[in-house]
Amino acid sequence: MSLSVSRRLAAVTAIAVAGLFASTAPAALAAPTAATAAPTPPDIPVANVKAHLAQLQSIATANGGNRAHGRAGYKASVDYVKAKLDAAGFTTTLQTFTSSGATGYNLIADWPGGDPNSVLMAGSHLDSVTAGPGINDNGSGSAAILETALAVSRAQLQPTKHLRFGWWGAEELGMIGSKYYVNNLPAAEKSKISGYLNFDMIGSPNPGYFVYDDDPTIEQTFKNYYAGVGIPTEIETEGDGRSDHAPFKSAGIPVGGLFSGADYTKTAAQAQKWGGTSGQAFDRCYHASCDTSANINDTALDRNSDAIAYAIWNLGAATPVPPGQSFENTADVNIPDSPGAAVNSPITVSGVTGNAPATTKVDVNIVHTYIGDLVVDLVAPDGTVYNLHNRSGGSADNIVKSYTVNASSETANGVWNLRVKDGAAQDTGYINSWKITF
């Protein structure tokens, strides 16, 4: 990175995952059809990520102790990553530029398929500083997105969006490579990038768990993932604007990402919630010769790698939001344990002409320790009940799904309720948020 110096289990994601629930008549209880499941994100093996880091360390060791722009170690790093991607079926492009009198390289990898007009991109800088091998900064991000890309190949993933990965050169000189890439994209191509995810330093030895807050959808995806595995996060500020997301953001492209900390000091409060040592830097080897393969926290690297795959799978598979107005209730509503009464989360709809469409979309984000207990209904303003979830899913936790409901017999305006009932004892949860789109 280029820098100048309880128990609330959360939802897995609020990003749209298509399900289809339809009613053929305005009966008192509308019966759903089978749901279309989203692809399940993989667990990224941290051993595989560390194997890539070991290769980057070996490359640095064999090339003067670093992988910096203009040095042999950087080009060898690019060659290593490119060979892995070529073998996995990606279409790779080596983009060259000049900085400080030396040739630099960006590596771009496209996965076949997906909507070419809606591109989800993930990137990391591959260069180190001249002082050391740069294994956390930024071998960690580079290795994690490489292994995620290889997981895409192993799964033969066919997401809705087109997937593209990038490894940037000369970031340590001021984001030169990523600026070159963005600045040389035609305006029409920039407009096709629906989101750029940046990963710069994600294995810090005294780690924090920081999430970029630039784009709310991308931010919420990462925050919900971490809350779902019981890890609190904070907004990333240390590297704000000082990594490769900045050129994308300046071009008007939605950005997000993860960060585990650099030379800022971990506070006592942060150590209490994340572990580690307060009063010490997140990475005491930041931009130093000791940023070697020994300078990695395996747990942070593992968690962040899994979060990357989770975001790629879910954001890449996101279905388009149906046309029309959206209304949302983000207030938490506690769900009493059985035999407690059902609870309602209301949304007042106004300004919509006529009836609700046959493709009324309901996004549900419920945090719960046992979804097999829950009955979830959409209740129309006239009291008609559309069942969304009826005690299925067994011992899984959280309900984060999008449902399409045929509510064409209902007047759109009025008070709609999400009604949730816990049908068995000994589990807890709450309605985190829900949204209805006409």
C-alpha positions as CSV (number, residue, x, y, z in Angstrom):
1,M,0.0,0.0,0.0
2,S,1.2,3.5,-0.8
3,L,0.7,5.4,2.4
4,S,2.2,8.6,3.8
5,V,2.9,7.5,7.0
6,S,-23.1,-10.5,22.5
7,R,-24.2,-12.3,20.2
8,R,-25.8,-10.7,17.3
9,L,-25.0,-13.0,14.4
10,A,-25.5,-11.0,11.2
11,A,-26.9,-11.7,7.8
12,V,-24.8,-13.3,5.1
13,T,-25.6,-10.7,2.4
14,A,-28.4,-8.4,1.3
15,I,-27.4,-8.5,-2.3
16,A,-30.1,-9.9,-4.6
17,V,-30.2,-13.7,-4.9
18,A,-33.0,-14.7,-7.1
19,G,-35.9,-16.7,-5.8
20,L,-39.3,-17.2,-7.3
21,F,-42.5,-17.2,-5.3
22,A,-45.8,-16.9,-7.1
23,S,-49.5,-16.9,-6.4
24,T,-52.0,-17.8,-9.0
25,A,-54.9,-16.2,-7.2
26,P,-55.4,-13.7,-4.4
27,A,-56.0,-16.5,-1.8
28,A,-55.5,-15.9,1.9
29,L,-52.2,-17.6,1.8
30,A,-50.2,-17.6,-1.4
31,A,-48.1,-20.7,-2.0
32,P,-44.6,-20.4,-3.2
33,T,-42.9,-22.3,-5.9
34,A,-39.4,-23.7,-5.5
35,A,-36.6,-21.1,-5.0
36,T,-33.7,-20.7,-7.3
37,A,-30.6,-20.9,-5.1
38,A,-27.6,-18.6,-5.5
39,P,-24.2,-20.3,-6.1
40,T,-22.5,-21.1,-2.8
41,P,-19.3,-19.2,-2.3
42,P,-16.3,-21.5,-1.6
43,D,-14.1,-21.7,1.4
44,I,-10.7,-20.5,0.0
45,P,-8.0,-22.8,1.3
46,V,-5.5,-20.6,3.2
47,A,-2.8,-23.1,2.5
48,N,-3.2,-22.4,-1.2
49,V,-3.0,-18.6,-0.6
50,K,0.1,-19.2,1.5
51,A,1.7,-21.3,-1.3
52,H,1.4,-18.3,-3.6
53,L,3.0,-16.1,-1.0
54,A,5.8,-18.6,-0.6
55,Q,6.4,-18.3,-4.4
56,L,6.5,-14.5,-4.2
57,Q,8.9,-14.8,-1.3
58,S,11.2,-17.1,-3.3
59,I,11.0,-14.7,-6.3
60,A,12.0,-11.8,-4.1
61,T,14.8,-13.7,-2.5
62,A,16.2,-14.7,-5.9
63,N,16.0,-11.1,-7.2
64,G,17.7,-8.8,-4.7
65,G,15.2,-9.1,-1.9
66,N,12.3,-7.2,-3.4
67,R,9.6,-7.3,-6.2
68,A,9.6,-3.5,-6.9
69,H,8.6,-1.7,-10.1
70,G,11.4,-1.9,-12.7
71,R,13.1,-4.7,-10.9
72,A,13.4,-8.3,-12.1
73,G,11.4,-9.6,-9.1
74,Y,8.3,-7.7,-10.2
75,K,8.3,-9.1,-13.7
76,A,8.9,-12.6,-12.3
77,S,5.9,-12.1,-10.0
78,V,3.7,-11.1,-13.0
79,D,4.9,-14.1,-14.9
80,Y,4.0,-16.4,-12.0
81,V,0.5,-15.1,-11.7
82,K,-0.1,-15.0,-15.4
83,A,1.0,-18.7,-15.9
84,K,-1.5,-19.8,-13.2
85,L,-4.4,-17.8,-14.8
86,D,-3.6,-19.0,-18.3
87,A,-3.6,-22.6,-17.2
88,A,-7.0,-22.0,-15.5
89,G,-8.7,-20.8,-18.6
90,F,-8.6,-17.0,-18.1
91,T,-7.9,-14.6,-21.0
92,T,-4.9,-12.6,-19.8
93,T,-3.6,-9.3,-21.0
94,L,-0.3,-7.8,-20.1
95,Q,-0.5,-4.0,-20.2
96,T,2.8,-2.0,-20.2
97,F,3.5,1.5,-19.1
98,T,6.5,3.6,-18.3
99,S,7.3,5.1,-14.9
100,S,10.6,6.5,-13.4
101,G,12.4,5.4,-16.6
102,A,11.4,1.7,-16.3
103,T,8.7,-0.4,-17.9
104,G,5.8,-1.4,-15.7
105,Y,3.2,-4.1,-16.1
106,N,-0.4,-4.5,-15.3
107,L,-1.9,-8.0,-15.6
108,I,-5.6,-8.2,-16.5
109,A,-7.5,-11.5,-16.4
110,D,-11.0,-12.0,-17.8
111,W,-13.2,-15.0,-17.0
112,P,-15.2,-16.1,-20.1
113,G,-18.9,-15.3,-20.0
114,G,-21.2,-13.0,-18.0
115,D,-22.7,-9.8,-19.2
116,P,-20.0,-7.8,-20.9
117,N,-21.9,-4.6,-20.1
118,S,-21.8,-5.3,-16.4
119,V,-18.3,-6.1,-15.2
120,L,-17.3,-6.9,-11.6
121,M,-13.6,-6.3,-11.1
122,A,-11.3,-7.2,-8.3
123,G,-7.7,-6.0,-8.0
124,S,-4.5,-5.8,-6.0
125,H,-1.1,-4.3,-6.5
126,L,1.6,-6.8,-7.1
127,D,4.7,-4.6,-6.6
128,S,6.6,-4.2,-3.4
129,V,8.8,-1.4,-2.1
130,T,12.5,-1.7,-2.8
131,A,13.2,-2.3,0.9
132,G,11.7,-5.7,1.1
133,P,9.8,-8.6,-0.5
134,G,6.3,-7.1,0.2
135,I,4.6,-10.3,1.3
136,N,1.8,-8.6,3.3
137,D,2.1,-5.4,1.2
138,N,0.8,-6.6,-1.1
139,G,1.5,-10.2,-1.7
140,S,-1.4,-10.9,0.6
141,G,-4.0,-9.2,-1.6
142,S,-2.5,-10.4,-4.8
143,A,-2.3,-14.1,-3.6
144,A,-5.9,-14.0,-2.3
145,I,-7.4,-12.7,-5.5
146,L,-5.3,-15.2,-7.5
147,E,-6.6,-18.1,-5.5
148,T,-10.2,-16.7,-5.7
149,A,-9.8,-16.5,-9.5
150,L,-8.5,-20.1,-9.5
151,A,-11.6,-21.1,-7.4
152,V,-13.8,-19.4,-10.1
153,S,-12.1,-21.7,-12.6
154,R,-12.5,-24.8,-10.5
155,A,-16.2,-24.1,-10.0
156,Q,-16.6,-23.2,-13.7
157,L,-18.6,-20.3,-12.3
158,Q,-21.1,-18.7,-14.7
159,P,-22.1,-15.5,-12.9
160,T,-24.5,-12.9,-14.2
161,K,-21.8,-10.3,-14.4
162,H,-18.5,-10.6,-16.3
163,L,-15.6,-11.2,-13.9
164,R,-12.3,-9.4,-14.3
165,F,-9.2,-9.5,-12.1
166,G,-6.3,-7.1,-12.1
167,W,-2.8,-7.0,-10.7
168,W,-1.3,-3.5,-10.7
169,G,2.3,-2.3,-11.1
170,A,4.0,0.7,-9.5
171,E,1.3,1.2,-6.8
172,E,4.1,2.1,-4.4
173,L,5.1,5.0,-6.6
174,G,1.6,6.5,-6.5
175,M,-0.8,4.1,-8.0
176,I,0.8,4.5,-11.4
177,G,-0.4,1.2,-12.9
178,S,-4.0,1.4,-11.9
179,K,-4.2,5.1,-12.9
180,Y,-2.8,4.1,-16.3
181,Y,-5.4,1.3,-16.7
182,V,-8.3,3.5,-15.8
183,N,-7.1,6.6,-17.7
184,N,-6.7,4.5,-20.9
185,L,-10.1,2.9,-20.7
186,P,-12.6,4.4,-23.1
187,A,-15.6,6.1,-21.5
188,A,-17.9,3.3,-22.7
189,E,-15.7,0.7,-21.1
190,K,-15.5,2.5,-17.8
191,S,-19.3,2.7,-17.7
192,K,-19.5,-1.1,-18.0
193,I,-17.6,-1.6,-14.7
194,S,-20.4,-2.1,-12.1
195,G,-17.9,-2.3,-9.2
196,Y,-14.2,-2.5,-8.4
197,L,-13.0,-4.4,-5.3
198,N,-9.5,-3.6,-3.9
199,F,-7.4,-5.7,-1.6
200,D,-4.3,-4.2,-0.3
201,M,-2.7,-5.7,2.9
202,I,-5.1,-8.3,4.2
203,G,-2.8,-10.5,6.3
204,S,-1.3,-8.0,8.7
205,P,0.4,-9.7,11.7
206,N,-1.5,-7.6,14.3
207,P,-4.6,-7.4,12.2
208,G,-7.7,-5.3,12.2
209,Y,-10.8,-5.9,10.1
210,F,-11.5,-2.8,8.0
211,V,-14.1,-2.4,5.3
212,Y,-14.1,0.4,2.7
213,D,-17.2,2.6,3.0
214,D,-17.1,4.1,-0.5
215,D,-20.1,2.2,-2.0
216,P,-22.9,1.2,0.3
217,T,-23.8,-2.1,-1.6
218,I,-20.2,-3.3,-1.7
219,E,-19.6,-2.2,1.9
220,Q,-22.7,-4.0,3.2
221,T,-21.7,-7.2,1.4
222,F,-18.4,-7.3,3.3
223,K,-19.9,-6.1,6.6
224,N,-22.6,-8.7,6.5
225,Y,-20.1,-11.5,5.7
226,Y,-18.0,-10.6,8.7
227,A,-21.0,-10.2,11.0
228,G,-22.2,-13.6,9.8
229,V,-19.0,-15.2,11.1
230,G,-19.0,-13.1,14.3
231,I,-16.2,-10.7,13.5
232,P,-16.8,-7.0,14.1
233,T,-15.5,-4.6,11.5
234,E,-14.6,-0.9,11.3
235,I,-14.6,1.6,8.5
236,E,-11.2,1.8,6.7
237,T,-9.6,5.2,7.0
238,E,-5.8,4.6,7.2
239,G,-5.4,4.0,3.5
240,D,-8.4,6.0,2.3
241,G,-7.6,7.2,-1.2
242,R,-4.1,5.8,-1.1
243,S,-4.5,2.5,-2.9
244,D,-5.6,1.3,-6.3
245,H,-9.3,1.9,-5.7
246,A,-8.7,5.7,-5.9
247,P,-8.4,6.0,-9.7
248,F,-11.6,3.9,-10.1
249,K,-13.4,6.0,-7.6
250,S,-12.2,9.2,-9.3
251,A,-13.7,7.9,-12.6
252,G,-17.1,7.4,-11.0
253,I,-16.9,3.6,-10.6
254,P,-18.3,2.1,-7.4
255,V,-15.5,0.8,-5.2
256,G,-15.0,-1.2,-2.1
257,G,-12.5,-3.5,-0.4
258,L,-10.8,-4.9,2.7
259,F,-7.7,-3.9,4.7
260,S,-6.1,-5.3,7.8
261,G,-4.0,-2.3,8.8
262,A,-0.5,-0.8,8.2
263,D,1.5,1.4,10.5
264,Y,-1.3,2.9,12.5
265,T,-1.4,1.7,16.1
266,K,-3.9,-0.8,17.3
267,T,-5.9,0.6,20.2
268,A,-6.9,-1.2,23.4
269,A,-10.5,-1.3,22.2
270,Q,-9.5,-2.8,18.9
271,A,-7.3,-5.4,20.7
272,Q,-10.2,-6.3,22.9
273,K,-12.5,-7.1,20.0
274,W,-10.0,-8.5,17.5
275,G,-7.2,-9.9,19.7
276,G,-3.6,-9.0,19.1
277,T,-1.5,-6.4,20.8
278,S,-2.6,-2.9,21.7
279,G,-0.1,-0.1,21.4
280,Q,1.6,-1.8,18.4
281,A,1.2,-1.2,14.7
282,F,-1.1,-3.4,12.7
283,D,2.0,-4.2,10.7
284,R,5.4,-3.4,12.3
285,C,7.1,-4.5,9.1
286,Y,5.2,-2.1,6.9
287,H,7.5,-1.0,4.0
288,A,10.4,-2.8,5.6
289,S,12.8,-5.6,4.9
290,C,11.0,-7.8,7.5
291,D,7.8,-7.9,5.4
292,T,8.5,-11.5,4.6
293,S,6.4,-14.7,4.6
294,A,6.8,-14.7,8.4
295,N,4.9,-11.3,8.5
296,I,1.5,-12.8,7.9
297,N,-1.4,-13.6,10.3
298,D,-2.9,-16.8,8.9
299,T,-6.3,-16.2,10.5
300,A,-6.7,-12.8,9.0
301,L,-5.5,-14.0,5.6
302,D,-7.9,-16.9,5.7
303,R,-10.9,-14.8,6.8
304,N,-10.2,-12.0,4.2
305,S,-9.7,-14.6,1.4
306,D,-13.0,-16.2,2.2
307,A,-14.7,-12.7,2.3
308,I,-13.3,-11.9,-1.1
309,A,-14.7,-15.1,-2.6
310,Y,-18.0,-14.4,-0.9
311,A,-18.2,-11.0,-2.4
312,I,-17.2,-12.2,-5.9
313,W,-19.8,-14.9,-5.8
314,N,-22.7,-12.8,-4.5
315,L,-22.0,-9.5,-6.3
316,G,-21.2,-11.4,-9.5
317,A,-24.5,-13.3,-9.4
318,A,-26.6,-10.3,-8.4
319,T,-29.8,-10.2,-10.4
320,P,-31.0,-6.9,-11.8
321,V,-33.4,-4.9,-9.6
322,P,-36.8,-4.9,-11.2
323,P,-37.9,-1.5,-12.5
324,G,-39.9,0.6,-10.2
325,Q,-39.8,2.3,-6.8
326,S,-38.2,0.7,-3.7
327,F,-39.2,1.2,-0.1
328,E,-37.1,-0.1,2.8
329,N,-37.3,-0.5,6.6
330,T,-33.8,-0.8,8.2
331,A,-35.0,-0.7,11.8
332,D,-34.0,-3.8,13.8
333,V,-37.0,-5.8,15.1
334,N,-36.3,-8.5,17.7
335,I,-37.9,-11.8,17.1
336,P,-39.2,-13.4,20.4
337,D,-38.2,-17.0,21.0
338,S,-41.1,-19.4,20.7
339,P,-43.8,-19.3,22.1
340,G,-43.6,-15.6,21.6
341,A,-45.9,-13.8,19.3
342,A,-45.2,-12.9,15.6
343,V,-43.6,-9.5,15.0
344,N,-44.1,-7.1,12.1
345,S,-41.8,-4.7,10.3
346,P,-44.0,-2.2,8.4
347,I,-43.3,-0.3,5.3
348,T,-45.7,2.5,4.2
349,V,-45.9,2.7,0.4
350,S,-47.1,5.8,-1.3
351,G,-46.9,7.4,-4.7
352,V,-47.1,4.2,-6.7
353,T,-49.8,4.1,-9.3
354,G,-52.2,1.2,-9.5
355,N,-51.6,-2.4,-8.3
356,A,-48.3,-4.0,-7.4
357,P,-46.7,-5.9,-10.3
358,A,-46.6,-9.6,-10.8
359,T,-42.8,-9.3,-10.2
360,T,-42.9,-7.5,-6.9
361,K,-39.5,-8.0,-5.3
362,V,-39.0,-8.5,-1.6
363,D,-35.5,-8.5,-0.2
364,V,-35.3,-10.0,3.3
365,N,-32.4,-9.8,5.7
366,I,-33.0,-11.7,8.9
367,V,-30.4,-12.6,11.5
368,H,-31.3,-15.8,13.3
369,T,-29.4,-18.7,14.9
370,Y,-31.8,-21.4,13.4
371,I,-33.8,-20.6,10.3
372,G,-35.6,-23.9,10.5
373,D,-37.7,-22.3,13.3
374,L,-38.9,-19.3,11.3
375,V,-42.1,-18.6,9.4
376,V,-41.8,-15.4,7.2
377,D,-44.7,-13.8,5.5
378,L,-45.4,-10.7,3.4
379,V,-48.6,-9.2,4.4
380,A,-50.3,-6.9,1.9
381,P,-52.3,-3.8,3.0
382,D,-55.6,-5.7,2.7
383,G,-54.3,-8.5,4.9
384,T,-53.5,-11.0,2.2
385,V,-50.6,-13.2,3.3
386,Y,-47.8,-14.4,1.0
387,N,-45.6,-17.0,2.6
388,L,-41.9,-16.5,1.8
389,H,-40.3,-19.0,4.2
390,N,-41.9,-21.8,6.2
391,R,-39.5,-23.5,8.6
392,S,-37.1,-24.8,6.0
393,G,-33.3,-24.8,5.9
394,G,-32.7,-26.8,9.0
395,S,-29.9,-25.6,11.3
396,A,-28.6,-22.9,9.0
397,D,-28.5,-19.4,10.3
398,N,-29.8,-16.2,8.8
399,I,-32.3,-15.6,5.9
400,V,-30.9,-13.3,3.3
401,K,-32.8,-13.8,0.1
402,S,-34.7,-12.0,-2.6
403,Y,-38.2,-13.2,-3.4
404,T,-40.4,-12.4,-6.4
405,V,-44.1,-12.3,-5.4
406,N,-47.1,-12.1,-7.7
407,A,-48.9,-9.4,-5.9
408,S,-50.7,-8.1,-8.9
409,S,-54.1,-8.3,-7.2
410,E,-52.9,-5.9,-4.5
411,T,-53.1,-2.1,-4.4
412,A,-49.5,-1.0,-4.2
413,N,-50.1,2.0,-1.8
414,G,-50.6,1.2,1.9
415,V,-48.9,-0.5,4.7
416,W,-47.0,-3.7,3.9
417,N,-45.6,-5.8,6.7
418,L,-42.9,-8.4,6.9
419,R,-44.3,-10.8,9.6
420,V,-41.9,-13.2,11.3
421,K,-42.8,-15.9,13.8
422,D,-40.4,-18.2,15.7
423,G,-41.9,-21.7,15.8
424,A,-39.6,-23.5,18.2
425,A,-37.7,-22.6,21.3
426,Q,-34.0,-21.9,22.2
427,D,-33.0,-19.7,19.2
428,T,-32.8,-16.0,18.9
429,G,-32.6,-13.4,16.2
430,Y,-34.0,-10.2,14.7
431,I,-35.2,-8.6,11.4
432,N,-32.2,-6.7,10.2
433,S,-33.9,-5.0,7.3
434,W,-36.2,-5.6,4.4
435,K,-37.2,-3.9,1.1
436,I,-40.0,-4.1,-1.3
437,T,-39.6,-3.0,-4.9
438,F,-42.5,-2.5,-7.4
